[in-house]
Amino acid sequence: MALAEFLQQLDDLASAAEQAFGSADDAESVEAARVEYLGAKQGRVKAVQKQMGGIDSTDRRAAGMRFNEVKQRVEAAFQAATERLASGGPRVQRGPHFDPTLPGTPVRSGRLHPITQTIEELKDIMGRLGFSAAEGPEIEDEWHNFEALNIPREHPARDPLDNFYLSAAEKLAGDSPLLLRSQTSTVQIRVMESTPPPVRIISLGRVYRPDTADATHYPMFHQMEGLLIDRHVTMADLKSVLRLFATSYLGGDVHIRFRPSFFPFTEPSVEVDYHWNDQWIEFGGAGMVDPNVLRAVGYDPEQVIGFAFGLGVERLCMRRHRITDIREFYKNDVRFLHQF
């Protein structure tokens, strides 16, 4: 090895060792640096010393003198670091200096989405009216989404253009196609299939319909379905529950009306509207459960009767907070969401 190369290696070693010991701010890091540079077997100083045998004999004296100087520098750096820690000297500051007198950075806490807030409040209101919450899958088969709800195969509501059917590969055993549920009434069917009457439930969740997005429609939205099955249930009970719900959530000044309508799974059926901004806005449908639906789940329509209703969660939230466009809920604009 040439003398110049060896001397350069010694200088680099000294600089690296002094930096390592100088930045060590605790006993563990000082000891780690000592083992790395001054270790008896595999220390870097020891490794450089072994290379002196490859230096020409005429240059070996100069190399030895420089090696001793470097070794002393490394040992001095180790000693200084040890004494600094022993005397309780200031720890080495890494990064920006911390000033405890400066005000702290405020933490921005998250909050629930307005739709989630609405769902929780609806559960609370309906819970006080005696309804318990139930859940079901968002991917459904045709039996629970249509047939058990008295929607026959030829009904236009089953048109592929009006539903989100999954690909042909996604089918249940027996080649039954699957789809994203178009109403939370599917939960009612699943509950009645496994629960004997009386039944008093609500189900809240996402539903999907290929609607064109506008101020009051969106292809994905949330519904609250209610179901009460018992003896001697009447249409007056249904109207009373919906009026109590409307005044509890929307306020005592809200006006609602019931319009005759038709749904395959209720008979008679009504549309429910509320008055807002000088116009009537639909926020759900309701009616007495059709006997065919009761038979489909194994109930005897001669023994029990009931009502069901489905309300749009977004439209309720819009009425409460005076939001005029349903699309605002799904833009993920923090400036809008921060208001809630």
Backbone torsions as a table, in degrees:
resi	resn	phi	psi	omega
1	MET	NA	136.9	178.6
2	ALA	-69.9	149.1	-178.4
3	LEU	-62.3	-42.4	-177.9
4	ALA	-60.7	-41.2	179.6
5	GLU	-65.1	-40.3	-179.1
6	PHE	-65.7	-43.0	179.9
7	LEU	-64.1	-39.1	178.0
8	GLN	-63.6	-38.6	178.4
9	GLN	-64.2	-38.6	177.9
10	LEU	-65.0	-43.1	179.5
11	ASP	-62.0	-43.3	178.7
12	ASP	-62.6	-41.1	179.8
13	LEU	-62.8	-44.7	-179.8
14	ALA	-62.2	-43.5	-179.5
15	SER	-63.9	-44.5	-179.2
16	ALA	-64.6	-40.6	-179.3
17	ALA	-66.6	-43.6	179.8
18	GLU	-63.7	-37.0	177.8
19	GLN	-68.3	-41.2	-180.0
20	ALA	-63.9	-46.3	179.6
21	PHE	-69.9	-34.1	-179.7
22	GLY	-68.4	-31.8	-179.0
23	SER	-91.9	-6.3	179.0
24	ALA	-70.3	123.0	-175.0
25	ASP	-114.7	10.2	173.8
26	ASP	-153.9	170.5	-175.8
27	ALA	-61.8	-35.8	-178.5
28	GLU	-65.0	-44.6	-178.5
29	SER	-70.8	-32.5	175.9
30	VAL	-65.4	-43.5	-179.9
31	GLU	-65.7	-38.2	178.7
32	ALA	-63.0	-40.6	178.3
33	ALA	-67.3	-38.2	179.0
34	ARG	-62.0	-45.1	-179.9
35	VAL	-63.9	-37.8	-177.6
36	GLU	-67.7	-40.4	-173.6
37	TYR	-101.7	-35.3	-174.3
38	LEU	-114.0	12.7	178.7
39	GLY	-59.5	139.4	-173.9
40	ALA	-68.0	-27.3	-175.2
41	LYS	-107.2	-48.4	-173.5
42	GLN	-121.9	18.4	177.6
43	GLY	-66.8	153.2	-177.5
44	ARG	-67.8	-32.1	176.5
45	VAL	-65.5	-42.9	178.6
46	LYS	-62.9	-39.4	-179.1
47	ALA	-65.0	-38.5	178.5
48	VAL	-68.5	-37.4	179.8
49	GLN	-60.6	-35.5	-179.5
50	LYS	-67.0	-21.9	-178.1
51	GLN	-78.4	-10.2	-178.6
52	MET	-65.4	-24.6	178.9
53	GLY	-64.2	-19.7	-179.5
54	GLY	-92.0	4.2	-179.1
55	ILE	-91.8	143.1	179.6
56	ASP	-54.9	142.8	-175.2
57	SER	-60.7	-29.5	-179.8
58	THR	-71.7	-24.0	-178.3
59	ASP	-101.8	-3.5	-171.0
60	ARG	-67.5	-32.4	-179.7
61	ARG	-64.3	-46.3	179.4
62	ALA	-63.4	-39.8	179.6
63	ALA	-64.6	-40.4	-179.7
64	GLY	-65.5	-39.6	178.9
65	MET	-63.7	-43.3	178.9
66	ARG	-66.7	-36.8	179.6
67	PHE	-61.6	-42.8	-179.9
68	ASN	-64.0	-38.1	178.1
69	GLU	-62.9	-44.6	-178.9
70	VAL	-65.9	-41.5	179.2
71	LYS	-60.9	-40.2	178.7
72	GLN	-66.0	-36.6	177.7
73	ARG	-64.1	-42.6	180.0
74	VAL	-65.6	-43.6	179.7
75	GLU	-65.4	-36.9	178.5
76	ALA	-66.2	-39.5	177.9
77	ALA	-64.0	-39.5	177.1
78	PHE	-64.3	-43.1	-179.6
79	GLN	-64.1	-40.8	-179.3
80	ALA	-64.5	-40.9	178.9
81	ALA	-65.1	-40.5	178.9
82	THR	-63.1	-44.9	-179.3
83	GLU	-67.5	-37.0	179.4
84	ARG	-61.2	-44.0	178.8
85	LEU	-69.6	-38.2	-178.8
86	ALA	-66.1	-32.1	-178.6
87	SER	-85.5	0.3	-179.4
88	GLY	71.1	29.4	-179.8
89	GLY	-66.0	168.0	-178.1
90	PRO	-62.6	139.4	176.8
91	ARG	-70.8	151.7	179.9
92	VAL	-67.2	127.0	-179.9
93	GLN	-82.3	120.5	177.8
94	ARG	-108.6	125.9	-179.4
95	GLY	85.7	-170.1	-177.0
96	PRO	-63.4	147.9	178.8
97	HIS	-69.2	135.3	-179.3
98	PHE	-89.3	124.3	178.1
99	ASP	-108.7	105.7	-176.0
100	PRO	-69.2	-10.9	-179.4
101	THR	-84.0	-12.5	-179.7
102	LEU	-75.9	146.6	177.3
103	PRO	-65.8	145.9	-178.7
104	GLY	-72.7	162.4	176.7
105	THR	-79.7	120.3	-177.3
106	PRO	-64.3	141.7	178.3
107	VAL	-93.5	122.8	178.9
108	ARG	-85.6	110.8	-178.8
109	SER	-80.1	146.7	176.9
110	GLY	-78.1	172.7	178.7
111	ARG	-150.6	161.5	-179.0
112	LEU	-72.0	146.1	175.1
113	HIS	-61.5	145.7	-178.9
114	PRO	-56.0	-33.1	177.8
115	ILE	-66.5	-42.7	177.7
116	THR	-63.5	-41.2	176.4
117	GLN	-59.3	-42.3	-179.7
118	THR	-64.2	-44.3	-179.9
119	ILE	-59.0	-43.7	-179.6
120	GLU	-64.6	-38.2	179.2
121	GLU	-70.0	-37.5	177.9
122	LEU	-63.9	-40.5	176.7
123	LYS	-59.9	-40.2	-179.3
124	ASP	-66.3	-45.1	-179.6
125	ILE	-63.1	-48.5	-177.7
126	MET	-70.3	-27.8	175.2
127	GLY	-63.7	-38.4	177.5
128	ARG	-70.3	-18.8	174.9
129	LEU	-91.5	4.3	174.2
130	GLY	96.4	10.9	-178.8
131	PHE	-100.5	136.2	175.7
132	SER	-103.1	151.4	-175.9
133	ALA	-85.1	140.5	176.4
134	ALA	-132.5	154.2	-179.0
135	GLU	-128.4	160.6	178.1
136	GLY	-154.7	171.9	-176.6
137	PRO	-70.8	151.6	176.4
138	GLU	-86.5	-21.8	173.9
139	ILE	-97.8	120.1	-172.0
140	GLU	-124.6	164.4	172.1
141	ASP	-97.7	169.7	-175.7
142	GLU	-67.6	-27.4	-179.6
143	TRP	-62.6	-50.9	-176.6
144	HIS	-76.5	-29.7	-176.5
145	ASN	-86.1	-24.9	-176.0
146	PHE	-131.5	-63.9	-166.8
147	GLU	-62.3	-45.6	179.1
148	ALA	-67.7	-18.2	178.2
149	LEU	-95.1	18.2	175.7
150	ASN	65.9	33.6	176.5
151	ILE	-110.3	99.0	-174.9
152	PRO	-68.8	169.0	-174.6
153	ARG	-61.0	-32.4	-177.7
154	GLU	-86.3	1.4	-177.3
155	HIS	-69.8	138.0	-178.5
156	PRO	-63.4	-19.6	179.2
157	ALA	-65.1	-17.0	-179.4
158	ARG	-93.6	4.7	179.9
159	ASP	-57.9	133.8	177.8
160	PRO	-58.1	-24.0	178.2
161	LEU	-75.1	-14.0	-178.3
162	ASP	-109.0	8.0	-178.7
163	ASN	-143.7	161.7	176.1
164	PHE	-101.2	84.2	175.3
165	TYR	-76.6	145.2	176.2
166	LEU	-81.7	171.8	-176.8
167	SER	-63.4	161.9	-177.6
168	ALA	-61.4	-26.0	-179.3
169	ALA	-72.2	-21.7	-178.4
170	GLU	-93.3	88.6	-179.5
171	LYS	-136.4	155.4	173.7
172	LEU	-81.4	171.2	174.4
173	ALA	-59.4	134.8	-176.7
174	GLY	94.1	12.9	176.2
175	ASP	59.6	33.9	175.7
176	SER	-84.9	120.0	-176.9
177	PRO	-67.9	153.2	177.7
178	LEU	-110.2	156.0	178.7
179	LEU	-152.6	161.3	171.1
180	LEU	-73.1	130.1	-172.6
181	ARG	-58.4	140.4	-179.4
182	SER	-97.7	-6.5	173.4
183	GLN	-159.3	154.6	178.6
184	THR	-80.8	6.1	173.1
185	SER	-61.2	-20.9	177.7
186	THR	-60.1	-31.6	178.7
187	VAL	-67.0	-37.3	178.3
188	GLN	-59.9	-43.2	-179.8
189	ILE	-62.1	-45.9	-178.7
190	ARG	-63.5	-38.8	179.2
191	VAL	-67.0	-44.8	-178.2
192	MET	-67.8	-30.7	177.8
193	GLU	-63.0	-28.7	-174.6
194	SER	-114.0	-0.4	-175.3
195	THR	-130.1	125.0	175.6
196	PRO	-72.9	152.7	178.0
197	PRO	-67.6	155.1	7.0
198	PRO	-80.4	152.3	179.7
199	VAL	-128.0	134.1	179.8
200	ARG	-145.0	90.5	-172.5
201	ILE	-133.6	162.1	165.2
202	ILE	-128.7	152.3	175.1
203	SER	-133.5	129.6	-180.0
204	LEU	-122.2	135.6	178.6
205	GLY	174.9	-178.5	-178.3
206	ARG	-79.5	144.0	172.0
207	VAL	-134.3	162.8	-170.0
208	TYR	-136.2	129.0	174.6
209	ARG	-144.7	138.7	-176.9
210	PRO	-76.0	59.2	177.4
211	ASP	-84.6	150.7	173.4
212	THR	-74.7	128.4	-177.2
213	ALA	-67.7	128.3	172.6
214	ASP	-147.0	-162.8	-173.8
215	ALA	-63.9	-27.4	-176.4
216	THR	-122.7	3.5	-179.1
217	HIS	-131.5	149.1	177.7
218	TYR	-153.6	144.0	-176.9
219	PRO	-66.3	-18.6	172.1
220	MET	-127.5	128.8	178.9
221	PHE	-150.1	-177.8	-175.8
222	HIS	-118.1	143.2	177.6
223	GLN	-125.2	153.3	166.8
224	MET	-118.5	114.1	177.1
225	GLU	-99.0	138.2	174.8
226	GLY	-120.2	146.1	-179.6
227	LEU	-145.1	130.6	173.3
228	LEU	-133.0	118.6	178.6
229	ILE	-121.3	124.8	179.6
230	ASP	-167.2	-167.8	174.0
231	ARG	-92.2	146.7	172.0
232	HIS	61.6	33.7	175.1
233	VAL	-85.2	138.1	-176.7
234	THR	-126.3	170.3	175.8
235	MET	-63.6	-30.7	177.7
236	ALA	-64.0	-35.7	175.9
237	ASP	-62.5	-43.2	179.1
238	LEU	-60.3	-48.3	-178.8
239	LYS	-64.0	-37.6	179.9
240	SER	-64.5	-43.4	179.8
241	VAL	-62.9	-44.1	-178.0
242	LEU	-68.4	-36.3	177.4
243	ARG	-68.6	-41.7	177.5
244	LEU	-62.6	-41.1	178.5
245	PHE	-63.7	-47.0	-176.2
246	ALA	-61.2	-43.8	-179.4
247	THR	-71.4	-30.2	178.9
248	SER	-70.0	-38.5	-176.3
249	TYR	-94.2	-44.2	-173.4
250	LEU	-92.7	-15.8	179.2
251	GLY	111.9	159.3	-176.4
252	GLY	-69.2	-16.7	-178.6
253	ASP	-89.3	1.3	-177.0
254	VAL	-74.5	142.3	176.4
255	HIS	-112.6	128.2	176.4
256	ILE	-123.8	155.7	178.6
257	ARG	-139.4	158.4	179.6
258	PHE	-118.8	126.7	179.0
259	ARG	-116.3	135.8	177.1
260	PRO	-57.9	139.5	-178.6
261	SER	-150.6	-169.0	178.2
262	PHE	-140.7	130.2	169.3
263	PHE	-134.5	141.2	-177.1
264	PRO	-60.8	-27.4	-172.6
265	PHE	-99.2	0.3	175.2
266	THR	-134.2	148.5	178.5
267	GLU	-160.4	113.7	-0.9
268	PRO	-73.3	164.8	-177.5
269	SER	-126.0	152.6	177.9
270	VAL	-139.2	151.5	166.9
271	GLU	-96.3	140.7	-179.2
272	VAL	-112.4	125.4	-179.5
273	ASP	-121.8	153.5	169.8
274	TYR	-124.2	156.0	-175.6
275	HIS	-96.8	125.9	-177.5
276	TRP	-153.3	135.7	179.5
277	ASN	52.6	43.6	176.5
278	ASP	63.0	25.8	175.2
279	GLN	-147.0	155.8	177.7
280	TRP	-90.1	128.7	-178.1
281	ILE	-121.5	129.2	178.8
282	GLU	-71.3	133.1	173.9
283	PHE	-129.5	10.9	173.0
284	GLY	166.5	172.3	175.5
285	GLY	-124.7	158.7	-176.6
286	ALA	-158.3	174.5	177.0
287	GLY	162.3	179.1	176.6
288	MET	-83.2	135.6	-175.4
289	VAL	-60.9	128.9	-179.6
290	ASP	-64.2	138.0	178.8
291	PRO	-55.4	-31.8	178.7
292	ASN	-63.3	-33.6	176.9
293	VAL	-67.9	-40.7	178.2
294	LEU	-63.1	-41.6	179.4
295	ARG	-65.6	-36.8	-176.9
296	ALA	-62.0	-28.7	-179.0
297	VAL	-101.1	6.1	176.8
298	GLY	91.5	11.6	176.8
299	TYR	-88.4	154.1	177.1
300	ASP	-97.5	109.9	-178.5
301	PRO	-66.1	-11.0	174.8
302	GLU	-81.4	-16.7	-176.8
303	GLN	-105.8	-34.1	-177.6
304	VAL	-129.4	158.8	178.5
305	ILE	-148.7	165.1	-179.2
306	GLY	-170.7	177.8	176.4
307	PHE	-128.0	160.2	177.3
308	ALA	-140.5	151.8	176.3
309	PHE	-148.5	151.9	177.3
310	GLY	-133.8	125.0	-176.5
311	LEU	-121.9	144.6	178.4
312	GLY	-82.2	118.8	-176.9
313	VAL	-66.2	-42.8	-179.3
314	GLU	-59.8	-40.7	-177.5
315	ARG	-69.2	-33.8	174.7
316	LEU	-65.5	-43.8	179.4
317	CYS	-64.2	-39.2	178.8
318	MET	-62.4	-42.4	179.3
319	ARG	-64.4	-42.1	-177.5
320	ARG	-64.5	-43.8	-172.8
321	HIS	-103.0	9.2	178.4
322	ARG	56.6	47.0	175.6
323	ILE	-96.4	130.6	-173.3
324	THR	-100.7	-6.2	-177.0
325	ASP	-137.5	117.5	-177.3
326	ILE	-63.1	-24.9	-177.3
327	ARG	-66.7	-19.2	178.7
328	GLU	-61.8	-29.1	-178.5
329	PHE	-65.6	-24.4	-170.2
330	TYR	-116.5	12.8	177.0
331	LYS	-84.6	-12.8	-178.0
332	ASN	57.5	33.9	176.6
333	ASP	-84.1	110.9	-176.3
334	VAL	-61.5	-31.3	179.3
335	ARG	-62.6	-37.5	177.5
336	PHE	-74.1	-47.9	-175.4
337	LEU	-66.6	-27.8	-176.3
338	HIS	-66.6	-16.3	-179.9
339	GLN	-71.9	-15.0	-174.5
340	PHE	-107.9	NA	NA
